[in-house]
């Protein structure tokens, strides 16, 4: 006899499973604790070459695809991670260059070169100007928070750009 099903909840063996975000404090737990089902893998993990769970593998294949770039730019996990970094960097004391170095250390685990710092500072200034002129909606990009929404928005956009670097995606 099968266990009774909760109203509106059914097990998925094949087809299009619907993933719902965990509520409360479980929402931001580490990716290691994602519920895994062999026949309905978490889509983001599949996009980044995770094995299916049907067999053990010694080495993962590594690919680089446009779908990965779209996931990094549009998946809620990465958007919220960029927003959290944006909030942190917006209130952090120091120059833009110092905060760019901090962002690099957090995401890429290395300091940026002088050229990288200069390019990213220029990108940051351009994005902040777009928010100040209302060309883009800073609140929609930065999410909820305190402080200058344009500053948070510009740091969020910069964090999203860093997340999308090949160096951030693949292990060398």
JOJOKA-V406442 format. One record per pair of residues at least 24 apart in sequence whose ideal C-beta (glycine too) atoms are under 10 Angstrom apart, sorted by the first residue. I is the first residue (numbers start at 1). J is the second residue. If there is no record, write none. Layout:
I,J + I,J
This chain:
11,37 + 11,39 + 11,40 + 12,37 + 12,39 + 12,40 + 13,37 + 13,38 + 13,39 + 13,40 + 14,39 + 14,40 + 15,39 + 15,40 + 16,40 + 17,41 + 17,42 + 17,43 + 19,43 + 19,44 + 21,76 + 21,77 + 21,80 + 27,80 + 28,77 + 28,80 + 28,81 + 28,84 + 31,77 + 43,67 + 43,71 + 43,75 + 44,68 + 44,71 + 44,72 + 44,75 + 44,76 + 44,77 + 44,78 + 47,71 + 47,72 + 47,75 + 48,72 + 48,169 + 48,170 + 49,170 + 60,171 + 62,169 + 62,170 + 62,171 + 63,170 + 64,166 + 64,169 + 64,170 + 68,164 + 68,166 + 68,169 + 68,170 + 69,164 + 69,166 + 69,169 + 70,164 + 71,164 + 71,169 + 72,160 + 72,161 + 72,163 + 72,164 + 72,165 + 72,168 + 72,169 + 73,160 + 73,161 + 73,163 + 73,164 + 74,160 + 78,159 + 78,160 + 78,163 + 78,164 + 79,141 + 79,143 + 79,156 + 79,159 + 79,160 + 79,163 + 80,143 + 80,156 + 81,107 + 81,156 + 81,159 + 81,160 + 81,163 + 82,107 + 82,141 + 82,142 + 82,143 + 82,155 + 82,156 + 82,157 + 82,158 + 82,159 + 82,160 + 82,161 + 82,162 + 82,163 + 82,164 + 83,141 + 83,142 + 83,143 + 83,144 + 83,145 + 83,152 + 83,153 + 83,155 + 83,156 + 83,159 + 83,160 + 84,143 + 84,145 + 84,156 + 84,159 + 85,152 + 85,155 + 85,156 + 85,158 + 85,159 + 85,160 + 85,162 + 85,163 + 86,141 + 86,142 + 86,143 + 86,145 + 86,151 + 86,152 + 86,153 + 86,154 + 86,155 + 86,156 + 86,157 + 86,158 + 86,159 + 86,160 + 87,142 + 87,143 + 87,144 + 87,145 + 87,146 + 87,147 + 87,151 + 87,152 + 87,155 + 87,156 + 87,159 + 88,145 + 88,152 + 88,155 + 88,159 + 89,124 + 89,151 + 89,152 + 89,154 + 89,155 + 89,156 + 89,158 + 89,159 + 90,142 + 90,145 + 90,146 + 90,147 + 90,148 + 90,149 + 90,150 + 90,151 + 90,152 + 90,153 + 90,154 + 90,155 + 90,156 + 91,145 + 91,146 + 91,147 + 91,148 + 91,151 + 91,152 + 91,155 + 92,155 + 95,121 + 96,120 + 96,121 + 96,122 + 96,124 + 96,125 + 96,128 + 96,154 + 96,155 + 96,158 + 97,121 + 97,124 + 99,124 + 99,155 + 99,158 + 100,124 + 100,155 + 100,158 + 100,162 + 103,155 + 103,158 + 103,159 + 103,161 + 103,162 + 104,162 + 104,165 + 104,167 + 104,168 + 106,159 + 106,162 + 107,159 + 107,162 + 107,163 + 107,165 + 107,167 + 107,168 + 108,162 + 108,163 + 108,165 + 108,167 + 108,168 + 109,167 + 109,168 + 110,167 + 112,162 + 116,162 + 116,165 + 120,158 + 120,161 + 120,162 + 121,158 + 123,154 + 123,157 + 123,158 + 123,161 + 124,151 + 124,154 + 124,155 + 124,157 + 124,158 + 124,161 + 125,154 + 126,154 + 126,157 + 127,153 + 127,154 + 127,155 + 127,156 + 127,157 + 127,158 + 127,161 + 128,153 + 128,154 + 128,155 + 128,157 + 128,158 + 129,154 + 130,154 + 130,157 + 131,156 + 131,157
